Amino acid sequence: MSTTYRVNPGGSVRGTVRVPGDKSISHRAIMLGSIAEGTTRITGFLEGEDALATMNIFRALGVRIEGPDAGRVAVHGVGLHGLQAPSRELDCGNSGTSMRLLAGLLAGQRFTSVLTGDASLQKRPMRRVAEPLARMGARIETAPEGRPPLTVYGTTRLRGIEYAMPVASAQVKSALLLAGLYASGRTCVTEPAPTRDHTERMLRAFGYPVTSTGSTVCVESGGKLSACDIEVPGDISSAAFFLVAASIAPGSDLTLLHVGVNPSRTGVLEILRRMGADITLMNERLVGGEPVADIRVRHAPLKGVEVPPELVPLAIDEFPVLFVAAASAAGETLVTGAEELRVKESDRIAVMAEGLRRLGVEAQPMPDGMRIRGGPYGGGVVDSHGDHRVAMAFAVAALRASQAIEILDCAPVATSFPGFVQLAREAGLDIEERRD
């Protein structure tokens, strides 16, 4: 069944909303809770298809998990060495996070696993995680060109390594740290630029020692994880669509409640502020080791900027909607150093450039980014190419369009943001959802 959005032009967003739980934290809560000792209780769990895929995989690995029930989940951990050999392939659906992190976790088991996924995931590169894991002694077979499915031949002979990542990637870093829990000696990963640090924070919350020195993070085997309670904050990647919506639509004044503002994820706030956005953080607090705040955003005239390359990894998932902000800003915006966007759920540089041009926006794609000249734009039909973030970004664009925007292939929005259409309507978007 295909899903199409039709969003009528204009309007503003106002009021108070709460976006679903953070997807990255939801994934990791299930993974670490499963290999902890005792019962981990999670609230605010994201009941999207990606996180549910991770949950179902650990059930297949012998972990008893209750829920989800209104975001509440209980994970009855089996300890570091208690996972059981699966009787079937492990289906990651559309979730690259599940596949890459699981490759590291499963490399240290005593059994063989096969990780597969949907057609989109099977096009995504996995050598970036398979090759450094091989240096640790793991044996992982990929399909041609390093694509999924992955066959992970578990071994008890992993060894710690020191690895300098050629490209900043929280998923690769996390895979190596999870493998390091099972490897002899010390595993250290050095980043070329900061990436999200949810894995390190959550390992510490479960009582596992992690050391960080500058851009290097290390773990050693021999420890254990102890169950804990985890409250998942709202996902800033989901909040980003509403941050941009309120910034570009005249008359907007919106507050987003209980949003995670981990410094490794707040590049979107810094970029929007550089563009002139009116964003205020309120009620800042720590919840389970993660910084959380309520975010108020009011309409403000945006201007084009050159995005500093060091901010790119801190906002890599938010660029589809940041490109919409750029299209709505005065002047030119330049993004470089974002080649990672080429290998997401779609080639987000090509797909966003194609869609923006259909609306009449001057958008020039480059190998590692895009140049966008903002100004008035129209409506039309755009294809999301099955990319959830692209679909939601173009829904937001309608707030500044002169005509309606119709967005094709929107069903994958459920992977990260269940209830997006309803929440968008409550905030003020005139959006219709059609299933054929």
DATAQUI-V188428 format. One record per pair of residues at least 24 apart in sequence whose ideal C-beta (glycine too) atoms are under 10 Angstrom apart, sorted by the first residue. I is the first residue (numbers start at 1). J is the second residue. D is the distance in whole Angstrom. If there is no record, write none. Layout:
i:j:d
I:J:D
I:J:D
//
This chain:
i:j:d
1:411:7
1:435:5
1:436:7
2:386:10
2:408:7
2:409:6
2:410:8
2:411:6
2:434:9
2:435:7
2:436:5
3:384:10
3:391:9
3:407:9
3:408:9
3:409:7
3:410:4
3:411:4
3:412:9
3:413:8
3:414:9
3:421:9
3:433:6
3:434:7
3:435:5
3:436:8
4:381:9
4:384:10
4:391:10
4:406:6
4:407:7
4:408:6
4:409:8
4:410:6
4:411:9
4:432:9
4:433:8
4:434:5
4:435:8
4:436:7
5:382:10
5:384:9
5:391:7
5:392:9
5:394:8
5:395:6
5:398:9
5:405:8
5:406:7
5:407:4
5:408:8
5:409:10
5:410:5
5:413:8
5:420:9
5:421:7
5:424:9
5:429:10
5:431:6
5:432:7
5:433:6
5:434:8
6:379:10
6:381:10
6:395:9
6:398:9
6:404:6
6:405:8
6:406:5
6:407:8
6:430:9
6:431:7
6:432:5
6:433:8
6:434:7
7:379:9
7:394:8
7:395:5
7:396:8
7:397:8
7:398:4
7:399:8
7:401:8
7:404:6
7:405:5
7:406:8
7:407:7
7:421:10
7:424:8
7:429:6
7:430:7
7:431:5
7:432:8
7:433:10
8:379:9
8:398:7
8:399:10
8:401:9
8:403:9
8:404:5
8:405:9
8:429:9
8:430:4
8:431:8
8:432:8
9:378:9
9:379:6
9:397:10
9:398:6
9:399:8
9:400:8
9:401:4
9:402:6
9:403:6
9:404:6
9:405:8
9:430:8
10:249:8
10:250:9
10:398:8
10:399:7
10:400:8
10:401:8
10:402:9
10:403:10
10:404:10
10:429:10
10:430:8
11:245:9
11:249:6
11:250:9
11:251:9
11:252:9
11:398:8
11:399:6
11:400:10
11:427:9
11:428:5
11:429:6
11:430:6
11:431:10
12:245:9
12:246:8
12:248:10
12:249:5
12:250:6
12:251:4
12:252:4
12:253:8
12:254:9
12:299:7
12:399:7
12:427:9
12:428:6
12:429:10
13:241:10
13:242:7
13:243:10
13:244:10
13:245:5
13:246:5
13:247:10
13:248:10
13:249:6
13:251:9
13:252:5
13:253:8
13:254:5
13:297:9
13:299:9
13:396:9
13:399:7
13:424:8
13:426:9
13:427:4
13:428:4
13:429:7
14:246:8
14:249:9
14:251:8
14:252:6
14:253:5
14:254:6
14:255:9
14:298:10
14:299:10
14:427:7
14:428:6
15:252:10
15:253:8
15:254:6
15:255:8
15:426:7
15:427:6
15:428:8
16:254:8
16:255:5
16:256:8
16:257:6
16:294:9
16:296:9
16:426:10
16:427:9
17:234:9
17:239:9
17:242:7
17:254:7
17:255:8
17:256:6
17:257:7
17:423:6
17:424:9
17:426:6
17:427:6
18:44:10
18:234:6
18:239:9
18:255:10
18:256:7
18:257:4
18:258:6
18:259:8
18:294:9
18:423:8
19:46:10
19:233:10
19:234:4
19:235:6
19:236:8
19:237:9
19:238:4
19:239:5
19:240:9
19:241:8
19:242:7
19:256:6
19:257:8
19:258:9
19:259:7
19:260:10
19:417:7
19:419:9
19:420:9
19:423:7
20:44:8
20:45:9
20:46:5
20:47:8
20:48:7
20:51:9
20:71:8
20:232:9
20:234:7
20:235:6
20:238:6
20:239:10
20:416:8
20:417:6
20:418:6
20:419:7
20:420:9
20:423:9
21:45:6
21:46:4
21:47:8
21:48:9
21:51:8
21:68:10
21:71:6
21:231:9
21:232:4
21:233:7
21:234:7
21:235:6
21:238:9
21:258:9
21:260:9
22:46:7
22:51:10
22:196:10
22:198:8
22:232:6
22:233:6
22:234:7
22:235:4
22:236:7
22:237:8
22:238:8
22:239:10
22:259:9
22:260:5
22:262:9
22:265:8
22:290:8
22:292:10
23:48:6
23:50:6
23:51:6
23:54:10
23:95:9
23:97:7
23:232:9
23:235:6
23:237:7
23:238:8
23:317:9
23:415:8
23:416:5
23:417:9
24:50:10
24:51:9
24:97:7
24:101:10
24:170:8
24:171:9
24:174:9
24:196:6
24:198:5
24:199:9
24:202:10
24:232:10
24:235:8
24:236:10
24:237:8
24:260:9
24:262:9
24:264:10
24:265:8
24:317:9
25:51:9
25:196:10
25:198:5
25:199:10
25:201:9
25:202:7
25:230:7
25:231:9
25:232:5
25:233:7
25:235:8
25:260:7
25:262:9
25:288:9
25:290:7
26:50:8
26:51:4
26:52:9
26:54:8
26:55:9
26:68:9
26:71:9
26:73:9
26:97:10
26:198:10
26:230:9
26:232:6
26:235:8
27:51:6
27:53:9
27:54:5
27:55:9
27:95:8
27:97:5
27:98:6
27:101:7
27:102:10
27:171:10
27:174:9
27:198:9
27:199:10
28:54:9
28:97:9
28:101:8
28:174:8
28:178:9
28:198:6
28:199:6
28:201:9
28:202:5
28:203:9
28:205:10
28:206:10
28:230:9
28:232:10
29:54:9
29:55:10
29:73:8
29:75:8
29:198:9
29:202:7
29:205:9
29:206:10
29:228:10
29:230:5
29:231:10
29:232:7
29:288:9
30:54:5
30:55:5
30:56:10
30:57:9
30:58:6
30:59:10
30:63:9
30:65:7
30:73:7
30:75:6
30:98:9
30:230:10
31:55:10
31:57:9
31:58:7
31:63:10
31:75:9
31:97:10
31:98:9
31:101:6
31:102:8
31:104:10
31:105:6
31:174:9
31:178:7
31:199:9
31:202:9
32:75:9
32:77:8
32:105:9
32:178:9
32:181:10
32:199:8
32:202:6
32:203:7
32:205:8
32:206:5
32:208:8
32:225:6
32:227:9
32:228:9
32:230:9
33:58:8
33:63:8
33:65:8
33:73:8
33:74:9
33:75:3
33:76:9
33:77:6
33:202:9
33:206:8
33:225:8
33:227:7
33:228:8
33:230:8
34:58:4
34:59:9
34:61:7
34:62:9
34:63:4
34:64:10
34:65:8
34:75:6
34:76:9
34:77:6
34:78:7
34:79:9
34:82:9
34:83:7
34:105:9
34:225:9
35:61:10
35:63:9
35:75:10
35:77:6
35:78:7
35:79:7
35:80:5
35:81:8
35:82:7
35:83:7
35:105:7
35:178:9
35:181:8
35:182:10
35:206:9
35:208:10
35:224:9
35:225:6
36:75:8
36:76:10
36:77:4
36:78:9
36:79:7
36:80:8
36:82:10
36:206:5
36:207:8
36:208:9
36:224:8
36:225:4
36:226:6
36:227:5
36:228:8
37:77:6
37:78:8
37:79:5
37:80:8
37:82:9
37:206:9
37:207:10
37:224:6
37:225:7
37:226:6
37:227:6
38:75:9
38:76:8
38:77:6
38:79:9
38:206:10
38:225:9
38:226:6
38:227:3
38:228:8
39:64:9
39:66:9
39:74:6
39:75:7
39:76:5
39:77:7
39:227:5
39:228:10
39:229:10
40:65:10
40:73:8
40:74:7
40:75:5
40:76:8
40:77:6
40:205:10
40:206:8
40:225:9
40:226:9
40:227:4
40:228:6
40:229:7
40:230:7
41:66:9
41:67:9
41:72:7
41:73:7
41:74:5
41:75:8
41:227:8
41:228:8
41:229:5
41:230:7
41:231:10
42:67:8
42:68:8
42:71:8
42:72:7
42:73:4
42:74:8
42:75:7
42:228:10
42:229:8
42:230:5
42:231:8
42:232:6
42:288:10
43:67:10
43:70:9
43:71:6
43:72:6
43:73:8
43:229:8
43:230:7
43:231:5
43:232:7
43:288:10
44:70:10
44:71:5
44:72:9
44:73:10
44:230:8
44:231:6
44:232:4
44:233:7
44:234:8
44:235:10
44:258:8
44:260:10
44:287:9
44:288:10
45:69:9
45:70:9
45:71:5
45:72:7
45:73:5
45:75:10
45:230:9
45:231:10
45:232:6
46:71:8
46:232:7
46:234:9
46:235:7
46:238:9
46:415:10
46:416:8
46:417:9
46:418:8
47:71:7
47:73:9
47:414:10
47:418:6
47:419:9
48:93:10
48:94:10
48:95:9
48:235:9
48:238:9
48:388:9
48:413:9
48:414:6
48:415:5
48:416:5
48:417:7
48:418:5
48:419:9
48:420:10
49:93:6
49:94:7
49:95:8
49:118:10
49:388:9
49:411:10
49:412:8
49:413:10
49:414:5
49:415:4
49:416:8
49:418:8
50:92:8
50:93:6
50:94:6
50:95:4
50:96:9
50:97:7
50:98:7
50:388:9
50:412:10
50:414:9
50:415:5
50:416:6
51:93:10
51:95:8
51:97:9
51:98:9
51:232:9
51:415:9
51:416:9
51:418:10
52:93:8
52:95:9
52:414:10
52:415:9
52:418:10
53:90:9
53:91:7
53:92:5
53:93:4
53:94:8
53:95:5
53:97:10
53:98:6
53:99:9
53:117:8
53:118:10
53:121:10
53:415:9
54:90:10
54:92:8
54:93:9
54:95:7
54:97:8
54:98:5
54:99:10
54:101:8
54:102:8
55:98:10
56:90:9
56:91:7
56:92:10
56:93:9
56:98:10
57:86:8
57:89:10
57:90:5
57:91:7
57:92:7
57:93:10
57:95:9
57:98:7
57:99:10
57:102:7
57:106:10
57:113:9
57:115:8
58:83:8
58:86:10
58:90:9
58:102:9
58:105:10
59:86:10
60:84:9
60:85:10
60:86:5
60:87:7
60:88:7
60:89:9
60:90:6
60:91:9
60:113:9
61:85:8
61:86:6
61:90:8
61:102:9
61:105:9
61:106:8
61:109:9
61:111:9
61:113:8
62:86:8
71:231:10
71:232:8
73:230:9
73:232:9
74:227:10
75:227:8
75:230:9
76:227:9
77:206:9
77:225:7
77:226:9
77:227:6
79:224:7
79:225:8
80:105:10
80:108:9
80:109:10
80:181:6
80:182:7
80:208:9
80:221:9
80:222:10
80:223:8
80:224:6
80:225:7
81:108:9
81:109:8
81:110:8
81:156:9
81:182:8
81:224:10
83:108:10
83:109:6
83:110:9
83:111:8
83:113:9
83:154:9
84:109:9
84:110:10
84:111:8
85:109:8
85:110:8
85:111:4
85:112:7
85:113:8
85:154:9
86:111:8
86:112:9
86:113:6
86:114:8
88:113:10
88:114:8
88:116:10
89:113:8
89:114:4
89:115:8
89:116:5
89:117:10
89:149:7
89:151:10
90:114:7
90:115:5
90:116:7
90:117:9
90:149:9
90:150:9
90:152:9
91:115:8
91:116:6
91:117:7
91:118:8
91:121:10
91:149:10
92:116:7
92:117:4
92:118:8
92:121:6
92:122:10
92:148:8
92:149:9
92:150:9
93:117:6
93:118:6
93:120:9
93:121:7
93:412:10
93:415:7
94:118:5
94:119:9
94:120:6
94:121:6
94:124:10
94:345:7
94:386:8
94:387:10
94:388:8
94:412:6
94:414:10
94:415:5
94:416:9
95:121:7
95:345:10
95:415:7
95:416:9
96:120:9
96:121:6
96:124:5
96:125:9
96:126:9
96:129:10
96:148:9
96:171:7
96:343:9
96:344:8
96:345:8
97:170:9
97:171:6
97:174:8
97:175:10
98:171:10
99:124:8
99:126:7
99:129:8
99:148:6
99:149:9
99:150:7
99:171:9
99:175:9
100:124:9
100:125:10
100:126:7
100:128:8
100:129:5
100:130:9
100:133:10
100:150:9
100:169:8
100:170:9
100:171:4
100:172:7
100:173:10
100:174:7
100:175:5
100:178:10
101:129:9
101:170:10
101:171:6
101:172:10
101:173:10
101:174:5
101:175:5
101:177:9
101:178:6
101:179:10
101:199:8
102:129:10
102:150:9
102:152:8
102:175:8
102:178:8
103:129:5
103:130:7
103:133:6
103:138:8
103:140:6
103:142:10
103:148:10
103:150:6
103:152:6
103:171:9
103:172:10
103:175:6
103:176:10
103:178:9
103:179:8
104:129:7
104:132:9
104:133:6
104:136:9
104:138:8
104:140:10
104:152:9
104:158:10
104:171:9
104:172:9
104:173:10
104:174:7
104:175:3
104:176:6
104:177:7
104:178:4
104:179:4
104:180:8
104:181:9
104:182:9
104:183:10
104:187:10
104:199:10
105:152:9
105:154:10
105:174:9
105:175:8
105:177:10
105:178:4
105:179:7
105:181:8
105:182:8
106:133:10
106:138:9
106:140:9
106:150:9
106:152:4
106:153:9
106:154:6
106:175:10
106:178:9
106:179:9
106:182:10
107:133:5
107:134:9
107:136:7
107:137:8
107:138:4
107:139:8
107:140:7
107:152:6
107:153:8
107:154:6
107:155:7
107:158:6
107:175:8
107:176:10
107:178:8
107:179:5
107:182:7
107:183:9
108:133:10
108:136:9
108:137:9
108:138:8
108:152:10
108:154:7
108:155:7
108:156:7
108:157:9
108:158:5
108:178:8
108:179:6
108:180:9
108:181:7
108:182:3
108:183:7
108:221:9
109:152:8
109:153:10
109:154:4
109:155:8
109:156:9
109:182:8
110:154:6
110:155:8
110:156:6
111:152:9
111:153:9
111:154:5
112:139:9
112:151:7
112:152:7
112:153:5
112:154:6
112:155:10
113:140:10
113:150:8
113:151:8
113:152:5
113:153:9
113:154:7
114:141:9
114:148:9
114:149:6
114:150:7
114:151:5
114:152:8
115:140:9
115:142:10
115:148:7
115:149:6
115:150:4
115:151:8
115:152:7
116:143:10
116:148:6
116:149:4
116:150:8
116:151:10
117:148:6
117:149:8
117:150:9
118:148:10
118:345:10
118:386:9
118:412:9
118:415:10
119:386:9
120:344:10
120:345:6
120:346:8
120:385:9
120:386:6
120:387:8
120:412:8
120:415:10
121:147:9
121:148:6
121:149:9
121:345:8
122:147:6
122:148:5
122:149:7
123:147:6
123:148:8
123:343:9
123:345:9
123:346:9
123:347:10
124:148:7
124:343:6
124:344:8
124:345:8
125:342:10
125:343:5
126:150:6
128:165:9
128:166:8
128:167:7
128:169:7
128:171:8
128:172:6
128:175:9
128:343:9
129:169:8
129:171:7
129:172:5
129:173:10
129:174:9
129:175:5
129:176:8
129:179:10
130:175:9
131:163:10
131:172:10
132:161:7
132:163:5
132:164:10
132:165:8
132:166:10
132:172:7
132:173:10
132:175:8
132:176:6
132:179:9
132:187:10
132:189:8
133:158:8
133:161:9
133:163:10
133:172:9
133:175:7
133:176:7
133:178:10
133:179:6
133:183:10
135:159:9
135:161:5
135:162:10
135:163:7
135:176:9
136:160:7
136:161:5
136:163:9
136:176:7
136:179:6
136:180:8
136:182:9
136:183:6
136:184:10
136:187:7
137:161:9
137:179:9
137:183:8
137:184:9
138:175:10
138:179:7
138:182:10
138:183:9
154:182:9
155:182:9
155:183:10
156:182:8
156:183:10
156:184:9
157:182:10
157:183:9
157:184:8
158:182:5
158:183:4
158:184:7
158:185:9
158:187:9
158:221:8
159:183:5
159:184:5
159:185:6
159:186:10
159:187:9
159:221:10
160:184:6
160:185:4
160:186:5
160:187:4
160:188:8
160:218:9
160:219:8
160:220:7
160:221:7
161:185:9
161:186:9
161:187:6
161:188:8
161:189:9
162:186:8
162:187:8
162:188:5
162:189:8
162:190:7
162:216:8
162:218:9
163:187:8
163:188:7
163:189:5
163:190:7
163:216:10
164:188:9
164:189:8
164:190:5
164:191:8
164:192:8
164:215:9
164:216:9
165:189:6
165:190:7
165:191:6
165:192:6
165:193:9
165:195:9
165:215:10
166:192:7
167:191:10
167:192:7
167:193:9
167:195:10
167:313:9
167:339:8
167:340:7
168:192:5
168:193:4
168:194:7
168:195:5
168:196:10
168:215:10
168:310:10
168:312:8
168:313:4
168:314:9
168:316:8
168:337:10
168:340:8
169:193:10
169:195:6
169:196:10
169:313:8
169:316:9
169:340:7
170:194:9
170:195:4
170:196:4
170:197:8
170:198:8
170:199:7
170:200:10
170:264:8
170:265:10
170:313:8
170:316:9
171:195:9
171:196:9
171:199:9
173:197:9
173:199:7
173:200:9
173:217:7
174:198:8
174:199:4
174:200:9
174:202:10
174:203:10
174:217:10
175:199:9
176:217:9
176:219:9
177:203:7
177:208:10
177:210:8
177:217:7
177:218:9
177:219:5
178:203:9
178:219:9
179:219:9
179:221:10
180:210:10
180:217:10
180:218:8
180:219:4
180:220:7
180:221:7
181:208:7
181:219:6
181:220:9
181:221:6
181:222:9
181:223:7
181:224:9
181:225:8
182:221:6
183:219:9
183:220:9
183:221:6
184:220:9
184:221:6
184:222:9
185:220:7
185:221:7
185:222:10
186:211:9
186:218:6
186:219:7
186:220:5
186:221:9
187:217:9
187:218:7
187:219:6
187:220:7
187:221:8
188:213:9
188:216:5
188:217:7
188:218:4
188:219:8
188:220:10
189:215:9
189:216:7
189:217:6
189:218:8
189:219:9
190:214:8
190:215:5
190:216:4
190:217:8
190:218:10
191:215:5
191:216:8
191:217:8
191:313:8
192:313:9
193:309:8
193:310:6
193:311:9
193:312:8
193:313:5
193:314:8
193:337:9
194:263:8
194:264:6
194:267:9
194:310:8
194:311:10
194:313:6
194:314:7
195:264:6
195:265:9
195:313:5
195:314:8
195:316:8
196:236:10
196:260:10
196:262:7
196:263:9
196:264:4
196:265:5
196:267:10
196:313:8
196:314:8
196:316:9
196:317:9
197:262:7
197:263:8
197:264:5
197:265:9
197:290:10
198:260:9
198:262:7
198:264:8
198:265:8
198:289:10
198:290:8
200:264:9
200:289:10
201:262:8
201:264:9
201:288:9
201:289:5
201:290:6
201:291:10
202:228:9
202:230:8
202:288:8
202:289:7
202:290:9
204:289:7
205:229:9
205:230:7
205:288:6
205:289:5
205:290:9
206:230:9
228:288:8
228:289:10
229:288:7
230:287:9
230:288:5
230:289:9
230:290:9
231:258:9
231:287:5
231:288:5
231:290:8
231:292:9
232:258:10
232:260:8
232:287:9
232:288:8
232:290:9
233:257:10
233:258:6
233:259:6
233:260:4
233:261:8
233:262:9
233:285:10
233:287:6
233:288:8
233:290:6
233:291:8
233:292:5
233:293:9
234:258:5
234:259:4
234:260:6
234:261:10
234:292:8
234:293:10
234:294:10
234:295:9
235:259:8
235:260:7
235:265:9
235:317:9
235:416:8
235:417:8
236:260:5
236:261:7
236:262:8
236:265:5
236:266:7
236:267:9
236:268:7
236:269:8
236:293:10
236:295:9
236:315:9
236:317:9
236:318:8
237:265:8
237:268:8
237:315:9
237:316:9
237:317:5
237:318:6
237:321:9
237:389:8
237:392:10
237:416:7
237:417:9
238:317:10
238:318:10
238:389:9
238:392:8
238:416:7
238:417:5
238:420:8
238:423:9
239:268:8
239:269:10
239:295:7
239:297:9
239:318:9
240:265:10
240:267:10
240:268:5
240:269:9
240:271:10
240:272:9
240:315:8
240:317:8
240:318:4
240:319:9
240:320:9
240:321:5
240:322:8
240:325:9
240:389:9
240:392:9
240:393:9
240:396:9
241:318:9
241:320:9
241:321:5
241:324:9
241:389:8
241:392:5
241:393:7
241:395:8
241:396:5
241:417:8
241:420:8
241:423:9
241:424:8
241:427:10
241:429:10
242:295:9
242:297:8
242:321:9
242:392:10
242:396:8
242:423:8
242:424:8
242:427:6
242:428:10
242:429:10
243:268:7
243:269:8
243:272:6
243:277:7
243:279:7
243:295:7
243:297:5
243:318:9
243:321:8
243:322:10
243:325:9
243:396:10
244:268:8
244:272:7
244:275:10
244:277:8
244:297:9
244:302:9
244:318:9
244:320:10
244:321:5
244:322:7
244:323:10
244:324:6
244:325:5
244:326:10
244:328:8
244:392:10
244:393:8
244:396:6
244:397:9
244:399:9
245:297:9
245:299:10
245:321:8
245:324:9
245:325:10
245:392:10
245:395:9
245:396:5
245:397:9
245:398:10
245:399:6
245:400:10
245:424:8
245:427:7
245:428:8
245:429:7
246:277:9
246:278:9
246:279:9
246:295:10
246:296:9
246:297:4
246:298:7
246:299:6
246:300:9
246:396:10
246:399:9
246:427:8
246:428:9
247:272:6
247:273:10
247:275:8
247:276:8
247:277:5
247:278:7
247:279:8
247:297:6
247:298:8
247:299:6
247:300:6
247:301:9
247:302:6
247:324:10
247:325:6
247:328:8
247:329:9
247:396:10
247:399:10
248:275:10
248:277:9
248:299:7
248:300:9
248:301:9
248:302:7
248:321:10
248:324:7
248:325:6
248:327:9
248:328:4
248:329:8
248:374:10
248:396:8
248:397:8
248:399:6
248:400:5
249:299:6
249:328:9
249:396:9
249:398:10
249:399:4
249:400:7
249:427:10
249:428:8
249:429:9
250:299:5
250:300:10
250:301:9
250:399:9
250:400:9
251:298:9
251:299:6
251:428:9
252:278:10
252:297:7
252:298:6
252:299:4
252:300:9
252:399:8
252:427:9
252:428:8
253:278:9
253:296:8
253:297:8
253:298:5
253:299:7
254:295:9
254:296:7
254:297:6
254:298:8
254:299:9
254:427:6
254:428:8
255:280:9
255:282:8
255:294:6
255:295:7
255:296:5
255:297:8
255:298:10
256:293:9
256:294:7
256:295:5
256:296:8
256:297:7
256:427:10
257:282:10
257:283:9
257:292:10
257:293:9
257:294:5
257:295:8
258:283:9
258:285:9
258:287:8
258:292:6
258:293:8
258:294:7
258:295:10
259:291:10
259:292:7
259:293:6
259:294:7
259:295:5
260:287:8
260:290:6
260:291:7
260:292:6
260:293:8
261:285:10
261:290:9
261:291:5
261:292:7
261:293:5
261:294:10
261:295:8
262:289:10
262:290:6
262:291:6
262:292:9
262:314:10
263:291:7
263:314:8
264:313:8
264:314:6
265:290:10
265:291:10
265:314:7
265:315:8
265:316:10
265:317:9
265:318:9
266:291:9
266:293:10
266:311:9
266:314:7
266:315:8
266:318:10
267:307:9
267:308:9
267:310:9
267:311:5
267:312:7
267:313:7
267:314:3
267:315:3
267:316:8
267:317:10
267:318:7
267:319:10
267:322:9
268:311:9
268:314:8
268:315:5
268:316:10
268:317:9
268:318:4
268:319:9
268:321:8
268:322:7
268:325:9
269:293:10
269:295:8
269:297:9
269:314:9
269:315:9
269:318:10
270:307:9
270:308:9
270:310:10
270:311:6
270:314:7
270:315:8
271:305:7
271:307:6
271:308:9
271:311:6
271:312:9
271:314:9
271:315:6
271:318:8
271:319:9
271:322:6
271:325:8
271:326:10
271:333:9
271:335:9
272:297:8
272:300:9
272:302:8
272:305:10
272:315:9
272:318:9
272:321:10
272:322:8
272:325:7
273:300:10
273:305:10
274:302:10
274:303:9
274:305:5
274:306:9
274:307:8
274:308:8
274:311:8
274:333:10
275:300:9
275:301:9
275:302:4
275:303:6
275:304:7
275:305:5
275:307:9
275:322:9
275:325:6
275:326:8
275:328:10
275:329:6
275:330:10
275:331:10
275:333:8
275:374:10
276:300:5
276:301:6
276:302:5
276:303:5
276:304:10
276:305:9
276:329:8
276:330:9
277:301:10
277:302:6
277:325:8
277:329:10
299:399:10
301:328:10
301:329:8
301:330:7
302:326:8
302:327:10
302:328:6
302:329:4
302:330:7
302:331:9
302:333:9
302:374:8
303:329:6
303:330:5
303:331:5
303:332:10
303:333:9
303:374:8
304:329:5
304:330:7
304:331:3
304:332:4
304:333:4
304:334:8
304:371:10
304:372:7
304:373:7
304:374:6
305:329:8
305:331:8
305:332:9
305:333:6
305:334:8
305:335:9
306:332:8
306:333:7
306:334:5
306:335:8
306:336:8
306:371:10
307:333:7
307:334:7
307:335:5
307:336:8
307:337:8
307:338:8
307:369:8
307:370:10
308:336:10
308:337:9
309:335:9
309:336:6
309:337:4
309:338:8
309:368:9
309:369:9
310:337:8
311:335:10
311:337:9
312:336:8
312:337:5
312:338:5
312:339:9
312:340:8
312:341:9
312:368:9
312:369:8
313:337:8
313:338:9
313:340:8
316:340:6
316:341:7
316:344:8
316:348:9
317:341:9
317:344:8
317:348:9
317:389:7
317:416:9
318:389:8
318:393:9
319:344:9
319:348:6
319:349:8
319:352:8
319:369:9
319:370:8
319:389:8
319:393:9
320:344:9
320:345:10
320:346:9
320:348:6
320:349:10
320:351:8
320:352:6
320:355:9
320:384:9
320:387:8
320:388:9
320:389:4
320:390:5
320:391:9
320:392:8
320:393:4
320:394:8
320:396:9
321:352:9
321:389:7
321:390:9
321:392:7
321:393:4
321:394:9
321:395:9
321:396:6
321:397:9
322:352:10
322:370:10
322:372:10
322:393:8
323:348:8
323:349:9
323:352:5
323:353:8
323:355:9
323:356:7
323:361:9
323:363:7
323:369:10
323:370:6
323:372:6
323:390:9
323:393:7
323:394:10
323:397:9
324:352:8
324:355:9
324:356:8
324:359:10
324:361:9
324:372:9
324:374:10
324:377:10
324:392:10
324:393:5
324:394:7
324:395:9
324:396:6
324:397:5
324:398:10
324:399:9
324:400:8
325:372:9
325:374:9
325:393:9
325:396:9
325:397:10
325:400:10
326:352:10
326:356:9
326:361:9
326:363:9
326:370:8
326:371:9
326:372:4
326:373:9
326:374:6
327:352:9
327:355:10
327:356:6
327:359:8
327:360:9
327:361:4
327:362:9
327:363:7
327:372:6
327:373:8
327:374:5
327:375:8
327:376:10
327:377:6
327:393:10
327:397:7
327:400:8
327:401:10
328:361:9
328:372:10
328:374:6
328:375:9
328:376:9
328:377:8
328:396:9
328:397:8
328:399:8
328:400:5
328:401:10
329:372:8
329:373:9
329:374:4
329:375:9
330:373:10
330:374:6
330:375:8
331:372:10
331:373:7
331:374:6
331:375:9
332:362:9
332:364:10
332:371:7
332:372:7
332:373:5
332:374:7
333:363:10
333:369:10
333:370:8
333:371:7
333:372:5
333:373:8
333:374:7
334:364:9
334:366:9
334:369:7
334:370:8
334:371:5
334:372:8
335:366:8
335:368:8
335:369:4
335:370:5
335:371:8
335:372:8
336:366:7
336:367:9
336:368:5
336:369:4
336:370:9
336:371:9
337:368:6
337:369:7
338:366:9
338:367:10
338:368:6
338:369:5
338:370:8
339:366:9
339:367:6
339:368:4
339:369:8
340:368:9
341:365:10
341:368:8
341:369:8
341:370:9
342:367:8
342:368:8
344:387:7
344:389:8
344:390:9
345:384:9
345:385:8
345:386:7
345:387:4
345:388:7
345:389:7
345:390:8
345:412:7
345:415:8
345:416:9
346:383:10
346:384:8
346:385:4
346:386:7
346:387:4
346:388:10
346:389:9
346:390:6
346:409:10
346:412:10
347:385:8
347:387:9
348:385:9
348:387:7
348:389:7
348:390:7
348:393:9
350:385:9
351:382:9
351:383:8
351:384:7
351:385:5
351:386:10
351:387:6
351:389:10
351:390:5
351:393:10
351:394:10
352:382:9
352:384:10
352:385:10
352:387:9
352:389:9
352:390:6
352:393:7
352:394:9
354:382:8
354:383:7
354:385:9
354:390:10
355:380:9
355:381:9
355:382:4
355:383:7
355:384:8
355:385:9
355:390:7
355:391:10
355:393:8
355:394:6
355:397:8
355:405:9
355:407:8
356:382:8
356:393:10
356:394:9
356:397:8
357:382:9
358:382:5
358:383:9
358:394:9
358:405:9
359:394:8
359:397:7
359:398:9
359:400:10
359:401:7
359:402:9
359:403:9
359:405:7
360:401:9
360:402:9
360:403:10
361:397:9
374:400:10
375:400:10
376:400:8
376:401:9
376:402:7
377:401:6
377:402:7
377:403:9
377:405:10
378:402:5
378:403:5
378:404:10
378:405:9
379:403:3
379:404:5
379:405:5
379:406:8
380:404:9
380:405:7
380:406:7
381:405:8
381:406:5
381:407:8
381:408:7
382:406:7
382:407:6
382:408:7
382:409:10
383:407:8
383:408:5
383:409:6
384:408:6
384:409:5
384:410:6
384:411:9
384:412:8
384:413:9
385:409:6
385:412:10
386:410:9
386:411:8
386:412:5
386:415:10
387:412:7
387:413:9
387:415:10
388:412:4
388:413:5
388:414:8
388:415:5
388:416:5
388:417:7
388:420:9
389:413:9
389:415:10
389:416:7
389:417:9
391:417:10
391:420:9
392:416:9
392:417:7
392:420:6
392:421:10
392:424:8
395:420:8
395:421:8
395:424:6
395:429:7
395:431:6
395:433:10
396:424:8
396:429:8
396:431:10
398:429:7
398:430:8
398:431:8
399:428:8
399:429:7
399:430:9
404:430:9
404:432:9
405:431:10
406:432:9
406:434:9
407:431:9
410:434:9
410:435:9
411:435:8
//
